Amino acid sequence: MVVLKSSAEIAQMREAGRIAARALAETIAAVRPGVTTAQLDAVAEKVIRQHGATPSFLGYRPAGSPASLPPFKGSICASVNDEIVHGLPGPRKLREGDIMKIDVGAFYKGFHGDTAWSVPVGAISAQAAELLRVTEQCLYAGIAAARKGNRFGDIGHAIQTLAEGHGFSVIREYTSHGVGRELHEGFSLLNYGEPGTGTLLRPGMTIALEPMINAGGWGTKVKRDLWTVSTIDGKLSAHFEHTIAITDGAAEVLTRLEAGS
């Protein structure tokens, strides 16, 4: 199901997106060796609440999830190195050479903004730096393909072609998704695919576009905490995300900070 948004609803999502972007930016600024993921979580939550919003992830459980899955205990997803997404913040200290994935959601005036970034912790390896660079490029390649008249497969193909062209792999089990009044709203969008296939892109669609790219194979596993997803082969993974709106022209990024912020 695709939920189309009015211009007024997109304006409200733009506000939520800016709060999420501000929380992400301030959390990134706090990343350094020795800081714990719980401390980063506290930074993000403080910013979100200071702006009159609530953390989208705190207490979250997906619809239809088993009773054994506990509510998410954090305002950010804090995933390190081979962890891909949904990492639980806690006492873990970051170390020089880690790559840290920070995923932030803000719920404001009835709508969610969802954004994520992968950042180096001090000096990182050449391979890790290349993975971050290419994954960020994959995000913007997907955004460039997210135009009225294109299809989901065009977005996935743009991401997949770029990632695999650099020797990396695209995760299959976790996807981009619709976002709006619900954090995961209506549809999933694969980060790989064939051009000209899938759902038609129409103005008013809002998407949390989030390529997840691995240095090794695309297989994943869920850790014992029932939330944290990591690579099967233990190799590095990167994750970048923006909430976007489909328009009559280029997609609008709703989780981008204003110039000068």
C-alpha positions, 0 to 999 in steps of 0.5 A: 500500500502506498500512502500519498501525502499532501503538500501540507503533510510533506511540510510537516514531514519536513519539520520532523526530518529537520529535527532528526537531521539535527539530532543526527548531526549532534550525535555524529559530532560526539563520536570519538574513541572511548565514548559509549553508544549509550552516551551517543543515544543520550545526545540524540534523545536530548536534541529530539526532545528539546525540539518538541519531538519524541524518538521514533525508535524508543519502545518500537516493535514492528507490527506482527512481530513475535511476543518474544521480541522486546521493545527497542531500548534506545533513541538511536540504532547504534551499529558498529563495524560488522553490525548493519542495523538495529544495534542496541545502544549500551555500555560498549565503548567505541575504539579507534578504527571502528565505523559507527552507524547511527540511525535516528528517527524523530516523531513530530506533529504526527509524522516521522523523519528517519535518517542514518549515517556511517562515520569513522571513529578516528583513523580507519582502514582504506577499505573501510573508508572506501566502503563509507564513500561508496555507500554514501554515493549509493544513497545519492544515486538512489535519490537521483533515480527517485523521480516521477515516472520511474519505478522502484526497480530503477532506484534499486538498480542504481544502488546495486550497480554502483555498489557491485561495481566497487566489489561490494554487496547489497543486503537482501533481507533489509530494505528501504521503506515507506515512511509517514504517520507510521515509521514503516508505512505501506511498502518495502523498496529493495535496494537492488533490482531491475530498471523499469520494474516495480511500483511506479513513483508518483508525487506525494510518495515519501520514502526512507531510502537506506542502502545497506552495503557490505564489504563481503557477502550480503548474508545477515544474522540477528544477534542474541539481543533479537535486534542487532543485525550483523554480517554472517561473514564478520566483514564490515557494513555501512548504512546511509539514509535520508527520508525523501519525497517524490515531486514533479521533479527531483526528489526532495530530501526531507532530512537535510539540514538547512545550509549553514546549520 
